[in-house]
């Protein structure tokens, strides 16, 4: 008899606890199990995805094949080996001294950029939590090329012989801009050129994204480009155009 009474009492207690918790559950009140932290993480991730989608819309417009590469989860080795030029096409007069003559290097740089795409802007930032323009170019090119490329935008600019003409730019070139003041000739911004006027960079407004050089803000501030090469520019006529390694 006593056992029945005890069992009955336990059942009643369980029901009472369950009923007491129902109003909080039905009202949507947060249960203290770390869900608020998860919600913040989810919100930040949603913003990153939105920024990435906005960036990809630019790529789809000007470099649709490149957009297809980034939206494909995995590029097969055979596709890259046998169809590298069609996957990431380059011009026939592409400077052969550039490491990005190799389609695998082009693919690697695009995958590195994709990994950073949507990261928010943070002045002085050098991580996925936030990155500025020179932080992005240094991280992306270091990862893609396998050797350090560091410094502010002005420090990076000093490492190259300038490519003045936009028409002379090619995939993998670093491009430099003046800062917010159009009257100043000082370098204040940097990005990575991909072709057909498109470049990747970390914008103060939307973070790591793609833009086109025809955008008024950037077309007015473009100064010059620089190129990574596997060998020094020995030709006197070209020494002032192409980057030194």
TORKOL-4160 file (C-alpha; in steps of 0.2 Angstrom, whole numbers, padded with zeros to 4 digits, m for minus):
245
<pt num="1" X="0000" Y="0000" Z="0000"/>
<pt num="2" X="0014" Y="0012" Z="0005"/>
<pt num="3" X="0023" Y="0008" Z="m0012"/>
<pt num="4" X="0007" Y="0013" Z="m0021"/>
<pt num="5" X="0006" Y="0029" Z="m0012"/>
<pt num="6" X="0024" Y="0033" Z="m0015"/>
<pt num="7" X="0023" Y="0029" Z="m0034"/>
<pt num="8" X="0007" Y="0040" Z="m0035"/>
<pt num="9" X="0016" Y="0054" Z="m0026"/>
<pt num="10" X="0030" Y="0054" Z="m0038"/>
<pt num="11" X="0019" Y="0054" Z="m0053"/>
<pt num="12" X="0009" Y="0069" Z="m0046"/>
<pt num="13" X="0026" Y="0078" Z="m0043"/>
<pt num="14" X="0032" Y="0074" Z="m0061"/>
<pt num="15" X="0015" Y="0081" Z="m0068"/>
<pt num="16" X="0016" Y="0097" Z="m0057"/>
<pt num="17" X="0034" Y="0100" Z="m0063"/>
<pt num="18" X="0029" Y="0098" Z="m0082"/>
<pt num="19" X="0014" Y="0109" Z="m0080"/>
<pt num="20" X="0025" Y="0122" Z="m0072"/>
<pt num="21" X="0037" Y="0123" Z="m0086"/>
<pt num="22" X="0023" Y="0123" Z="m0100"/>
<pt num="23" X="0019" Y="0142" Z="m0099"/>
<pt num="24" X="0038" Y="0146" Z="m0102"/>
<pt num="25" X="0039" Y="0134" Z="m0116"/>
<pt num="26" X="0022" Y="0140" Z="m0124"/>
<pt num="27" X="0027" Y="0159" Z="m0122"/>
<pt num="28" X="0043" Y="0156" Z="m0131"/>
<pt num="29" X="0054" Y="0161" Z="m0116"/>
<pt num="30" X="0072" Y="0156" Z="m0118"/>
<pt num="31" X="0077" Y="0141" Z="m0109"/>
<pt num="32" X="0095" Y="0143" Z="m0101"/>
<pt num="33" X="0104" Y="0130" Z="m0111"/>
<pt num="34" X="0116" Y="0141" Z="m0121"/>
<pt num="35" X="0102" Y="0145" Z="m0134"/>
<pt num="36" X="0105" Y="0164" Z="m0134"/>
<pt num="37" X="0123" Y="0161" Z="m0139"/>
<pt num="38" X="0118" Y="0150" Z="m0153"/>
<pt num="39" X="0105" Y="0163" Z="m0159"/>
<pt num="40" X="0119" Y="0176" Z="m0159"/>
<pt num="41" X="0130" Y="0164" Z="m0169"/>
<pt num="42" X="0116" Y="0160" Z="m0181"/>
<pt num="43" X="0112" Y="0178" Z="m0184"/>
<pt num="44" X="0131" Y="0182" Z="m0187"/>
<pt num="45" X="0131" Y="0168" Z="m0199"/>
<pt num="46" X="0116" Y="0173" Z="m0208"/>
<pt num="47" X="0123" Y="0190" Z="m0211"/>
<pt num="48" X="0139" Y="0182" Z="m0218"/>
<pt num="49" X="0129" Y="0172" Z="m0230"/>
<pt num="50" X="0119" Y="0187" Z="m0236"/>
<pt num="51" X="0135" Y="0197" Z="m0239"/>
<pt num="52" X="0142" Y="0182" Z="m0248"/>
<pt num="53" X="0127" Y="0180" Z="m0259"/>
<pt num="54" X="0128" Y="0199" Z="m0263"/>
<pt num="55" X="0146" Y="0197" Z="m0268"/>
<pt num="56" X="0142" Y="0182" Z="m0279"/>
<pt num="57" X="0129" Y="0192" Z="m0289"/>
<pt num="58" X="0143" Y="0203" Z="m0295"/>
<pt num="59" X="0153" Y="0187" Z="m0300"/>
<pt num="60" X="0138" Y="0180" Z="m0309"/>
<pt num="61" X="0136" Y="0195" Z="m0320"/>
<pt num="62" X="0154" Y="0197" Z="m0326"/>
<pt num="63" X="0163" Y="0181" Z="m0323"/>
<pt num="64" X="0149" Y="0167" Z="m0323"/>
<pt num="65" X="0161" Y="0153" Z="m0325"/>
<pt num="66" X="0170" Y="0158" Z="m0309"/>
<pt num="67" X="0154" Y="0160" Z="m0300"/>
<pt num="68" X="0150" Y="0142" Z="m0305"/>
<pt num="69" X="0167" Y="0136" Z="m0298"/>
<pt num="70" X="0163" Y="0144" Z="m0281"/>
<pt num="71" X="0146" Y="0137" Z="m0280"/>
<pt num="72" X="0152" Y="0119" Z="m0284"/>
<pt num="73" X="0156" Y="0110" Z="m0268"/>
<pt num="74" X="0170" Y="0101" Z="m0275"/>
<pt num="75" X="0180" Y="0102" Z="m0292"/>
<pt num="76" X="0186" Y="0085" Z="m0298"/>
<pt num="77" X="0204" Y="0083" Z="m0301"/>
<pt num="78" X="0201" Y="0077" Z="m0318"/>
<pt num="79" X="0191" Y="0093" Z="m0322"/>
<pt num="80" X="0205" Y="0104" Z="m0316"/>
<pt num="81" X="0218" Y="0094" Z="m0325"/>
<pt num="82" X="0210" Y="0092" Z="m0342"/>
<pt num="83" X="0200" Y="0107" Z="m0342"/>
<pt num="84" X="0209" Y="0120" Z="m0332"/>
<pt num="85" X="0208" Y="0133" Z="m0345"/>
<pt num="86" X="0190" Y="0131" Z="m0348"/>
<pt num="87" X="0186" Y="0131" Z="m0329"/>
<pt num="88" X="0195" Y="0147" Z="m0326"/>
<pt num="89" X="0199" Y="0154" Z="m0343"/>
<pt num="90" X="0213" Y="0167" Z="m0346"/>
<pt num="91" X="0218" Y="0177" Z="m0361"/>
<pt num="92" X="0230" Y="0170" Z="m0374"/>
<pt num="93" X="0243" Y="0184" Z="m0370"/>
<pt num="94" X="0243" Y="0180" Z="m0352"/>
<pt num="95" X="0260" Y="0184" Z="m0344"/>
<pt num="96" X="0268" Y="0166" Z="m0343"/>
<pt num="97" X="0279" Y="0172" Z="m0329"/>
<pt num="98" X="0264" Y="0173" Z="m0317"/>
<pt num="99" X="0262" Y="0158" Z="m0305"/>
<pt num="100" X="0243" Y="0159" Z="m0310"/>
<pt num="101" X="0247" Y="0153" Z="m0328"/>
<pt num="102" X="0245" Y="0136" Z="m0319"/>
<pt num="103" X="0226" Y="0133" Z="m0318"/>
<pt num="104" X="0228" Y="0124" Z="m0301"/>
<pt num="105" X="0235" Y="0140" Z="m0294"/>
<pt num="106" X="0220" Y="0150" Z="m0301"/>
<pt num="107" X="0208" Y="0137" Z="m0294"/>
<pt num="108" X="0217" Y="0138" Z="m0277"/>
<pt num="109" X="0216" Y="0157" Z="m0276"/>
<pt num="110" X="0198" Y="0157" Z="m0280"/>
<pt num="111" X="0195" Y="0144" Z="m0267"/>
<pt num="112" X="0204" Y="0154" Z="m0254"/>
<pt num="113" X="0194" Y="0170" Z="m0259"/>
<pt num="114" X="0178" Y="0160" Z="m0257"/>
<pt num="115" X="0184" Y="0154" Z="m0240"/>
<pt num="116" X="0185" Y="0173" Z="m0235"/>
<pt num="117" X="0170" Y="0179" Z="m0244"/>
<pt num="118" X="0157" Y="0187" Z="m0233"/>
<pt num="119" X="0169" Y="0190" Z="m0219"/>
<pt num="120" X="0165" Y="0207" Z="m0211"/>
<pt num="121" X="0176" Y="0222" Z="m0212"/>
<pt num="122" X="0187" Y="0226" Z="m0196"/>
<pt num="123" X="0201" Y="0239" Z="m0197"/>
<pt num="124" X="0217" Y="0231" Z="m0193"/>
<pt num="125" X="0208" Y="0214" Z="m0193"/>
<pt num="126" X="0217" Y="0198" Z="m0199"/>
<pt num="127" X="0205" Y="0184" Z="m0195"/>
<pt num="128" X="0188" Y="0177" Z="m0200"/>
<pt num="129" X="0181" Y="0187" Z="m0186"/>
<pt num="130" X="0185" Y="0203" Z="m0196"/>
<pt num="131" X="0198" Y="0208" Z="m0209"/>
<pt num="132" X="0203" Y="0225" Z="m0217"/>
<pt num="133" X="0208" Y="0227" Z="m0235"/>
<pt num="134" X="0227" Y="0223" Z="m0233"/>
<pt num="135" X="0223" Y="0210" Z="m0221"/>
<pt num="136" X="0213" Y="0201" Z="m0234"/>
<pt num="137" X="0225" Y="0202" Z="m0248"/>
<pt num="138" X="0240" Y="0197" Z="m0237"/>
<pt num="139" X="0230" Y="0182" Z="m0230"/>
<pt num="140" X="0223" Y="0177" Z="m0247"/>
<pt num="141" X="0239" Y="0178" Z="m0257"/>
<pt num="142" X="0250" Y="0170" Z="m0243"/>
<pt num="143" X="0238" Y="0155" Z="m0242"/>
<pt num="144" X="0237" Y="0154" Z="m0261"/>
<pt num="145" X="0255" Y="0156" Z="m0265"/>
<pt num="146" X="0263" Y="0148" Z="m0250"/>
<pt num="147" X="0274" Y="0162" Z="m0245"/>
<pt num="148" X="0272" Y="0178" Z="m0235"/>
<pt num="149" X="0264" Y="0193" Z="m0242"/>
<pt num="150" X="0262" Y="0205" Z="m0228"/>
<pt num="151" X="0260" Y="0224" Z="m0224"/>
<pt num="152" X="0248" Y="0238" Z="m0226"/>
<pt num="153" X="0242" Y="0243" Z="m0243"/>
<pt num="154" X="0256" Y="0256" Z="m0245"/>
<pt num="155" X="0269" Y="0243" Z="m0240"/>
<pt num="156" X="0262" Y="0230" Z="m0252"/>
<pt num="157" X="0261" Y="0243" Z="m0266"/>
<pt num="158" X="0280" Y="0247" Z="m0263"/>
<pt num="159" X="0284" Y="0229" Z="m0268"/>
<pt num="160" X="0278" Y="0231" Z="m0286"/>
<pt num="161" X="0283" Y="0240" Z="m0302"/>
<pt num="162" X="0266" Y="0248" Z="m0307"/>
<pt num="163" X="0255" Y="0242" Z="m0320"/>
<pt num="164" X="0246" Y="0258" Z="m0325"/>
<pt num="165" X="0234" Y="0252" Z="m0338"/>
<pt num="166" X="0218" Y="0243" Z="m0333"/>
<pt num="167" X="0219" Y="0234" Z="m0349"/>
<pt num="168" X="0236" Y="0226" Z="m0344"/>
<pt num="169" X="0229" Y="0218" Z="m0328"/>
<pt num="170" X="0227" Y="0199" Z="m0327"/>
<pt num="171" X="0221" Y="0186" Z="m0315"/>
<pt num="172" X="0230" Y="0187" Z="m0299"/>
<pt num="173" X="0237" Y="0204" Z="m0300"/>
<pt num="174" X="0236" Y="0215" Z="m0285"/>
<pt num="175" X="0227" Y="0232" Z="m0288"/>
<pt num="176" X="0229" Y="0248" Z="m0278"/>
<pt num="177" X="0218" Y="0263" Z="m0275"/>
<pt num="178" X="0219" Y="0280" Z="m0266"/>
<pt num="179" X="0210" Y="0281" Z="m0250"/>
<pt num="180" X="0193" Y="0290" Z="m0246"/>
<pt num="181" X="0201" Y="0307" Z="m0252"/>
<pt num="182" X="0201" Y="0308" Z="m0271"/>
<pt num="183" X="0213" Y="0322" Z="m0270"/>
<pt num="184" X="0227" Y="0312" Z="m0261"/>
<pt num="185" X="0238" Y="0301" Z="m0271"/>
<pt num="186" X="0243" Y="0290" Z="m0256"/>
<pt num="187" X="0238" Y="0272" Z="m0257"/>
<pt num="188" X="0224" Y="0268" Z="m0245"/>
<pt num="189" X="0215" Y="0252" Z="m0252"/>
<pt num="190" X="0220" Y="0236" Z="m0261"/>
<pt num="191" X="0212" Y="0221" Z="m0269"/>
<pt num="192" X="0215" Y="0206" Z="m0280"/>
<pt num="193" X="0211" Y="0207" Z="m0299"/>
<pt num="194" X="0202" Y="0192" Z="m0306"/>
<pt num="195" X="0198" Y="0198" Z="m0324"/>
<pt num="196" X="0184" Y="0207" Z="m0334"/>
<pt num="197" X="0185" Y="0221" Z="m0322"/>
<pt num="198" X="0181" Y="0211" Z="m0307"/>
<pt num="199" X="0191" Y="0212" Z="m0291"/>
<pt num="200" X="0190" Y="0204" Z="m0274"/>
<pt num="201" X="0193" Y="0215" Z="m0258"/>
<pt num="202" X="0188" Y="0219" Z="m0241"/>
<pt num="203" X="0176" Y="0234" Z="m0242"/>
<pt num="204" X="0173" Y="0245" Z="m0227"/>
<pt num="205" X="0154" Y="0244" Z="m0230"/>
<pt num="206" X="0151" Y="0225" Z="m0234"/>
<pt num="207" X="0167" Y="0216" Z="m0230"/>
<pt num="208" X="0176" Y="0203" Z="m0241"/>
<pt num="209" X="0166" Y="0205" Z="m0258"/>
<pt num="210" X="0168" Y="0207" Z="m0277"/>
<pt num="211" X="0166" Y="0224" Z="m0286"/>
<pt num="212" X="0169" Y="0230" Z="m0304"/>
<pt num="213" X="0182" Y="0243" Z="m0308"/>
<pt num="214" X="0168" Y="0252" Z="m0318"/>
<pt num="215" X="0160" Y="0257" Z="m0301"/>
<pt num="216" X="0162" Y="0275" Z="m0300"/>
<pt num="217" X="0170" Y="0275" Z="m0283"/>
<pt num="218" X="0184" Y="0263" Z="m0288"/>
<pt num="219" X="0187" Y="0269" Z="m0306"/>
<pt num="220" X="0191" Y="0286" Z="m0299"/>
<pt num="221" X="0203" Y="0280" Z="m0286"/>
<pt num="222" X="0212" Y="0266" Z="m0296"/>
<pt num="223" X="0231" Y="0270" Z="m0296"/>
<pt num="224" X="0240" Y="0254" Z="m0303"/>
<pt num="225" X="0242" Y="0236" Z="m0302"/>
<pt num="226" X="0256" Y="0224" Z="m0297"/>
<pt num="227" X="0260" Y="0206" Z="m0303"/>
<pt num="228" X="0268" Y="0192" Z="m0294"/>
<pt num="229" X="0281" Y="0183" Z="m0305"/>
<pt num="230" X="0291" Y="0168" Z="m0304"/>
<pt num="231" X="0306" Y="0177" Z="m0311"/>
<pt num="232" X="0313" Y="0195" Z="m0311"/>
<pt num="233" X="0308" Y="0207" Z="m0325"/>
<pt num="234" X="0324" Y="0207" Z="m0335"/>
<pt num="235" X="0317" Y="0216" Z="m0351"/>
<pt num="236" X="0320" Y="0234" Z="m0349"/>
<pt num="237" X="0305" Y="0239" Z="m0358"/>
<pt num="238" X="0294" Y="0228" Z="m0347"/>
<pt num="239" X="0304" Y="0231" Z="m0331"/>
<pt num="240" X="0293" Y="0246" Z="m0326"/>
<pt num="241" X="0277" Y="0237" Z="m0330"/>
<pt num="242" X="0278" Y="0220" Z="m0321"/>
<pt num="243" X="0280" Y="0216" Z="m0303"/>
<pt num="244" X="0296" Y="0210" Z="m0296"/>
<pt num="245" X="0295" Y="0194" Z="m0286"/>
